[in-house]
């Protein structure tokens, strides 16, 4: 990989974009593998991957070819008829997960909306309409639509959008005793992230997820995993529930499923798989042929490239390097946490993760800050060991420059 020499960053302004994002002063024009390039030709080692989206990196030739071929064949036809490759993708996901049915939509928030509706509809169809509470965990993030936002435990995201839908409750994350008290005869489902992402990369314990499975079975609630960020190999297993060894009744996918194209999925097993019937739920673009073709090609690439082994090796190296940095600067960083290539480096009070993100651009490193003042590392899953070492070298330069400023 030949890196362009670093120079001044030009930032083309787009005054008609709504100002609801705090964008960095950088304008990316292309990507290749684990690298991004701005309009001035500067190269950045990407440790964000579109926020855990571009699992196979940028401009993967097989993904690009699959998208082009499908776009030249059929772009959209609606869900009024059967069409490919959505049907094939549903079959493949069900086979790989050992589940029974798949609903496609366009994003993670939409997938979680579908999960919420499914849980309530299943209870209703079972003659238990009062079982309608969606239980989530403190620190959760499930999306920004009104329903998904109601299941999200972050007051800042909710301010000014009330009144939000009712029927949502929260319990302490990784607290089995609290979960014992929270799941009752009114709980339609427990919606849980196996690793909380937006909060700052906080993994659930296996014991907590096992307790959730047991309690939901005992008390008649569905267990639903939000794998929007953790799914598709980020933990080192294709699905996060496979990594933890706890099988939910349903789980949601999005982000990296189509390696950058918009698609979301709700994957369901058992009696709940027939919970949604014609007219209950729908979407115009969900499972459209082009993103579905990209997702199928993503899965096909996994058949010939051992992504999981690379995640294990690269993730282990990155975690070790982050632990070394934290031990060298204990007043600045806390011990890193996470699994696979979903890692967080907590920043101590008195410092801001966002400052390191901004300064990283000067050193050719694209970083991201997550909740609880944490640096989030979710690079493409194809990142090499040499690229991990290069990222750490750039991170160290970034830290030095930030602390000296």
C-alpha positions as CSV (number, residue, x, y, z in Angstrom):
1,X,0.0,0.0,0.0
2,X,1.5,3.3,-1.1
3,X,0.4,6.2,1.1
4,X,-0.1,9.6,-0.5
5,X,2.1,12.3,1.1
6,X,0.2,14.2,3.7
7,X,-0.8,17.7,2.9
8,X,-3.3,20.4,3.7
9,X,-6.9,19.2,3.8
10,X,-9.4,20.9,1.6
11,X,-13.0,20.5,2.7
12,X,-15.7,21.1,0.1
13,X,-18.7,22.6,1.9
14,X,-22.2,21.4,1.2
15,X,-24.5,24.1,2.7
16,X,-27.7,22.3,2.0
17,X,-27.0,19.2,4.1
18,X,-29.1,19.3,7.3
19,X,-26.9,20.1,10.2
20,X,-27.8,17.1,12.4
21,X,-24.3,15.6,12.2
22,X,-21.1,16.8,13.9
23,X,-18.9,16.0,10.9
24,X,-15.1,16.0,11.0
25,X,-13.4,18.5,8.7
26,X,-12.6,16.0,6.1
27,X,-14.2,15.1,2.7
28,X,-13.6,11.5,1.7
29,X,-13.7,10.8,-2.0
30,X,-12.7,7.1,-2.3
31,X,-11.6,4.1,-0.4
32,X,-9.6,0.9,-1.0
33,X,-9.3,-1.9,1.5
34,X,-8.6,-0.5,4.9
35,X,-7.7,3.0,3.5
36,X,-9.6,6.2,2.8
37,X,-8.6,9.1,0.7
38,X,-9.7,12.7,0.9
39,X,-10.1,15.3,-1.9
40,X,-6.5,16.5,-1.3
41,X,-5.1,13.0,-1.8
42,X,-4.3,12.3,1.9
43,X,-4.6,8.7,3.0
44,X,-6.1,7.6,6.3
45,X,-5.9,4.1,7.9
46,X,-9.6,3.4,8.6
47,X,-10.4,2.2,12.1
48,X,-14.1,3.0,11.8
49,X,-15.2,1.1,8.7
50,X,-18.3,3.2,8.3
51,X,-19.1,2.4,12.0
52,X,-18.7,-1.3,11.7
53,X,-20.2,-1.5,8.2
54,X,-17.4,-2.1,5.7
55,X,-16.4,-5.5,7.0
56,X,-14.6,-6.4,3.8
57,X,-13.1,-3.0,3.4
58,X,-13.7,-0.4,0.8
59,X,-14.4,-1.0,-2.9
60,X,-14.0,-4.8,-2.6
61,X,-13.9,-5.9,-6.2
62,X,-16.2,-8.9,-5.8
63,X,-18.8,-6.8,-4.0
64,X,-18.6,-4.1,-6.7
65,X,-19.0,-6.7,-9.4
66,X,-22.0,-8.3,-7.7
67,X,-23.7,-4.9,-7.3
68,X,-23.0,-3.9,-10.9
69,X,-24.3,-7.2,-12.3
70,X,-27.5,-7.1,-10.2
71,X,-28.1,-3.4,-11.0
72,X,-27.9,-4.3,-14.7
73,X,-30.5,-7.1,-14.2
74,X,-33.1,-5.9,-11.7
75,X,-32.9,-3.0,-9.2
76,X,-36.4,-3.0,-7.7
77,X,-39.7,-4.8,-8.1
78,X,-41.3,-4.5,-4.7
79,X,-42.4,-7.2,-2.2
80,X,-45.7,-7.8,-4.1
81,X,-43.9,-10.7,-5.9
82,X,-41.1,-13.2,-5.2
83,X,-37.7,-11.9,-6.4
84,X,-34.1,-12.8,-6.2
85,X,-31.6,-12.6,-4.7
86,X,-33.6,-11.8,-1.5
87,X,-35.1,-15.3,-1.3
88,X,-31.7,-16.9,-1.6
89,X,-30.2,-14.6,1.0
90,X,-33.0,-15.4,3.4
91,X,-32.4,-19.1,2.9
92,X,-28.7,-18.7,3.4
93,X,-29.0,-16.6,6.6
94,X,-31.6,-19.1,8.0
95,X,-29.2,-22.0,7.2
96,X,-26.2,-20.4,8.7
97,X,-28.0,-19.4,11.9
98,X,-30.2,-22.5,12.2
99,X,-33.2,-20.2,12.3
100,X,-36.5,-20.4,10.4
101,X,-37.6,-17.0,8.9
102,X,-36.1,-13.7,7.8
103,X,-37.7,-10.3,7.3
104,X,-35.6,-7.7,5.4
105,X,-35.7,-3.9,5.8
106,X,-33.2,-1.1,5.2
107,X,-31.4,-0.4,8.5
108,X,-30.6,-1.5,12.0
109,X,-33.2,0.7,13.5
110,X,-35.9,-0.7,11.2
111,X,-34.8,-4.2,12.0
112,X,-35.2,-3.5,15.7
113,X,-38.6,-1.8,15.0
114,X,-39.7,-5.1,13.4
115,X,-38.4,-7.0,16.4
116,X,-40.4,-4.9,18.7
117,X,-43.6,-5.3,16.7
118,X,-42.9,-9.0,16.4
119,X,-42.7,-9.5,20.1
120,X,-46.0,-7.7,20.8
121,X,-47.8,-9.4,17.9
122,X,-46.7,-12.9,19.1
123,X,-48.0,-12.2,22.6
124,X,-51.3,-10.8,21.1
125,X,-51.7,-13.9,18.9
126,X,-51.1,-16.1,21.9
127,X,-54.0,-14.5,23.6
128,X,-51.9,-12.4,26.0
129,X,-52.3,-8.7,24.9
130,X,-51.2,-7.4,28.3
131,X,-47.7,-9.0,27.6
132,X,-46.6,-5.8,25.8
133,X,-43.6,-4.4,27.6
134,X,-40.3,-4.3,25.7
135,X,-37.5,-4.7,28.2
136,X,-34.1,-3.3,27.3
137,X,-30.9,-2.6,29.3
138,X,-29.5,0.5,30.7
139,X,-26.8,1.8,28.4
140,X,-28.6,0.4,25.3
141,X,-28.7,1.8,21.8
142,X,-31.2,0.3,19.4
143,X,-31.8,3.1,16.9
144,X,-33.3,6.6,16.4
145,X,-36.8,5.9,15.1
146,X,-39.4,6.5,17.7
147,X,-39.9,2.9,18.6
148,X,-36.2,2.0,18.6
149,X,-35.4,5.2,20.5
150,X,-37.9,4.3,23.2
151,X,-35.8,1.1,23.7
152,X,-32.6,3.2,23.9
153,X,-31.3,4.3,27.2
154,X,-29.8,7.7,26.4
155,X,-31.7,10.8,27.5
156,X,-29.7,13.0,25.1
157,X,-31.0,11.2,22.1
158,X,-34.6,11.5,23.4
159,X,-34.7,15.2,24.3
160,X,-37.3,17.2,22.4
161,X,-38.8,14.1,20.8
162,X,-41.5,13.3,23.4
163,X,-43.9,11.9,24.0
164,X,-42.3,8.7,23.0
165,X,-44.2,5.4,22.7
166,X,-45.1,3.8,26.0
167,X,-44.5,0.2,27.1
168,X,-40.7,0.2,27.5
169,X,-38.7,-0.6,30.6
170,X,-35.0,-0.9,31.5
171,X,-32.9,-3.1,33.6
172,X,-29.2,-3.0,34.7
173,X,-26.8,-4.4,32.2
174,X,-24.9,-7.5,33.3
175,X,-26.9,-7.7,36.6
176,X,-28.6,-11.1,36.8
177,X,-30.5,-10.2,40.0
178,X,-32.0,-7.1,38.4
179,X,-33.0,-9.1,35.4
180,X,-34.7,-11.7,37.7
181,X,-36.9,-8.8,39.0
182,X,-37.5,-7.2,35.6
183,X,-38.8,-10.0,33.5
184,X,-42.4,-10.8,34.4
185,X,-45.8,-11.6,33.0
186,X,-46.0,-8.3,31.1
187,X,-42.6,-8.7,29.3
188,X,-43.1,-9.3,25.6
189,X,-39.3,-9.5,25.0
190,X,-35.9,-8.7,26.4
191,X,-34.0,-6.8,23.7
192,X,-30.3,-6.9,24.4
193,X,-27.0,-6.1,22.6
194,X,-24.4,-8.8,23.2
195,X,-21.9,-6.0,23.2
196,X,-23.1,-2.5,23.8
197,X,-21.6,-0.4,21.0
198,X,-22.7,3.2,21.2
199,X,-22.3,3.2,24.9
200,X,-18.6,2.5,24.6
201,X,-18.0,-1.2,23.8
202,X,-19.3,-3.0,26.8
203,X,-19.6,-6.8,26.4
204,X,-22.3,-8.7,28.1
205,X,-21.1,-11.6,30.3
206,X,-21.9,-15.1,29.1
207,X,-23.6,-15.8,32.5
208,X,-25.9,-12.7,32.0
209,X,-27.0,-13.9,28.5
210,X,-27.5,-17.4,29.8
211,X,-29.6,-16.1,32.6
212,X,-31.6,-14.1,30.1
213,X,-32.3,-17.2,28.1
214,X,-33.4,-19.1,31.1
215,X,-35.7,-16.4,32.5
216,X,-37.3,-15.7,29.1
217,X,-38.0,-19.5,28.8
218,X,-39.4,-19.7,32.3
219,X,-41.6,-16.6,32.0
220,X,-42.9,-16.7,28.5
221,X,-41.0,-13.8,27.0
222,X,-38.9,-13.7,23.8
223,X,-35.2,-13.2,23.9
224,X,-34.0,-10.9,21.1
225,X,-30.4,-10.0,20.4
226,X,-29.6,-6.7,18.6
227,X,-26.6,-7.8,16.5
228,X,-26.7,-4.8,14.3
229,X,-23.1,-3.9,15.2
230,X,-21.9,-7.3,16.5
231,X,-23.2,-9.5,13.7
232,X,-21.5,-10.6,10.5
233,X,-18.2,-11.6,12.0
234,X,-17.2,-8.7,14.2
235,X,-16.8,-10.9,17.3
236,X,-14.9,-13.6,15.5
237,X,-18.0,-15.7,14.8
238,X,-20.5,-15.0,12.0
239,X,-23.2,-14.2,14.5
240,X,-22.6,-12.8,18.0
241,X,-24.9,-15.3,19.7
242,X,-22.6,-18.0,18.3
243,X,-19.7,-16.4,20.0
244,X,-21.5,-16.3,23.3
245,X,-23.1,-19.7,22.9
246,X,-26.6,-18.4,23.8
247,X,-29.4,-18.8,21.1
248,X,-32.1,-16.1,21.1
249,X,-35.5,-16.4,19.7
250,X,-34.7,-13.7,17.2
251,X,-31.8,-11.4,16.3
252,X,-31.3,-8.4,14.1
253,X,-28.6,-7.6,11.6
254,X,-27.7,-4.6,9.5
255,X,-24.5,-2.5,9.2
256,X,-22.0,-4.9,7.6
257,X,-24.5,-7.4,6.1
258,X,-24.2,-5.9,2.6
259,X,-20.7,-4.3,3.2
260,X,-22.0,-0.7,2.8
261,X,-25.3,-1.0,1.1
262,X,-28.5,-0.3,3.1
263,X,-30.1,-3.5,4.4
264,X,-31.4,-4.8,7.7
265,X,-32.7,-8.2,8.7
266,X,-34.8,-9.7,11.5
267,X,-34.0,-13.4,11.8
268,X,-36.4,-15.6,13.8
269,X,-36.8,-19.2,14.9
270,X,-39.5,-21.4,16.5
271,X,-43.1,-20.4,16.9
272,X,-42.3,-16.7,16.7
273,X,-41.2,-17.2,13.1
274,X,-44.9,-17.1,12.0
275,X,-45.7,-14.1,14.3
276,X,-45.9,-11.6,11.4
277,X,-48.5,-12.4,8.8
278,X,-49.6,-10.5,5.6
279,X,-50.5,-6.9,6.4
280,X,-48.8,-6.9,9.8
281,X,-45.6,-5.2,8.7
282,X,-43.8,-4.1,5.6
283,X,-41.3,-1.9,3.8
284,X,-41.0,-0.7,0.2
285,X,-37.3,-1.2,-0.3
286,X,-36.5,-4.0,2.2
287,X,-34.6,-6.8,0.6
288,X,-34.2,-5.1,-2.7
289,X,-32.2,-7.1,-5.2
290,X,-29.0,-4.9,-5.2
291,X,-28.2,-4.9,-1.5
292,X,-29.3,-8.5,-1.2
293,X,-26.9,-9.4,-4.0
294,X,-24.1,-7.6,-2.1
295,X,-25.0,-9.5,1.1
296,X,-24.9,-12.8,-0.7
297,X,-21.5,-12.0,-2.2
298,X,-20.3,-11.0,1.3
299,X,-21.3,-14.5,2.5
300,X,-19.7,-16.2,-0.5
301,X,-16.4,-14.4,0.2
302,X,-16.5,-15.8,3.7
303,X,-16.6,-19.3,2.2
304,X,-13.2,-18.8,0.7
305,X,-11.5,-16.3,3.1
306,X,-11.1,-17.2,6.8
307,X,-12.4,-13.9,8.1
308,X,-12.9,-15.3,11.6
309,X,-9.3,-16.3,11.9
310,X,-8.2,-12.9,10.8
311,X,-10.5,-11.2,13.3
312,X,-9.1,-13.4,16.1
313,X,-5.5,-12.6,15.2
314,X,-5.9,-8.9,14.4
315,X,-8.2,-8.4,17.4
316,X,-5.8,-10.1,19.8
317,X,-2.9,-7.9,18.6
318,X,-4.9,-4.7,18.7
319,X,-6.2,-5.5,22.2
320,X,-2.7,-6.2,23.4
321,X,-1.4,-3.0,21.9
322,X,-4.2,-0.9,23.4
323,X,-3.6,-2.6,26.8
324,X,0.1,-1.5,26.6
325,X,-0.9,2.1,25.8
326,X,-3.3,2.1,28.8
327,X,-0.7,0.7,31.1
328,X,1.8,3.3,30.0
329,X,-0.7,6.2,30.4
330,X,-3.0,5.1,33.3
331,X,-4.0,8.7,34.0
332,X,-5.3,9.1,30.5
333,X,-6.8,5.7,29.5
334,X,-8.5,2.9,31.2
335,X,-8.0,-0.8,30.4
336,X,-9.4,-1.6,26.9
337,X,-12.5,-3.8,26.5
338,X,-14.4,-5.6,23.8
339,X,-14.3,-8.8,21.7
340,X,-12.8,-9.5,18.3
341,X,-12.5,-6.4,16.2
342,X,-15.0,-4.4,18.3
343,X,-12.8,-2.8,20.9
344,X,-12.9,0.3,23.1
345,X,-10.2,2.3,24.8
346,X,-11.8,4.3,27.7
347,X,-10.6,7.9,28.1
348,X,-10.2,9.2,31.7
349,X,-12.0,12.2,33.1
350,X,-10.1,15.4,32.2
351,X,-9.5,14.2,28.6
352,X,-11.9,14.0,25.6
353,X,-12.0,11.1,23.2
354,X,-13.2,13.5,20.5
355,X,-9.9,15.4,20.8
356,X,-7.9,12.3,19.9
357,X,-10.3,11.6,17.0
358,X,-9.7,15.1,15.6
359,X,-6.0,15.0,16.0
360,X,-5.8,11.5,14.5
361,X,-6.5,13.0,11.0
362,X,-3.2,14.9,11.2
363,X,-1.5,11.5,11.5
364,X,-3.4,9.6,8.9
365,X,-5.6,7.8,11.3
366,X,-9.4,7.8,11.1
367,X,-10.9,7.1,14.6
368,X,-14.3,7.3,16.3
369,X,-15.5,8.2,19.7
370,X,-18.4,6.3,21.3
371,X,-20.4,7.0,24.5
372,X,-18.9,7.2,27.9
373,X,-15.8,9.0,26.5
374,X,-14.4,6.0,24.7
375,X,-12.3,5.5,21.6
376,X,-14.0,2.9,19.5
377,X,-12.0,0.6,17.1
378,X,-14.2,-1.2,14.6
379,X,-11.9,-1.5,11.5
380,X,-12.6,-3.6,8.4
381,X,-12.4,-7.3,9.4
382,X,-9.8,-7.8,6.7
383,X,-7.3,-5.6,8.4
384,X,-3.8,-7.2,8.4
385,X,-1.4,-7.5,11.3
386,X,0.9,-5.0,9.6
387,X,-2.0,-2.5,9.3
388,X,-2.8,-3.0,12.9
389,X,0.8,-2.2,13.8
390,X,0.6,0.9,11.5
391,X,-2.6,2.0,13.2
392,X,-1.0,1.7,16.7
393,X,2.0,3.7,15.5
394,X,-0.3,6.4,14.2
395,X,-2.4,6.2,17.4
396,X,0.7,6.7,19.6
397,X,1.7,9.8,17.5
398,X,-1.8,11.1,17.8
399,X,-1.8,10.6,21.6
400,X,1.5,12.4,22.0
401,X,0.4,15.3,19.8
402,X,-2.9,15.6,21.7
403,X,-1.4,15.6,25.1
404,X,1.2,18.2,24.1
405,X,-1.3,20.5,22.7
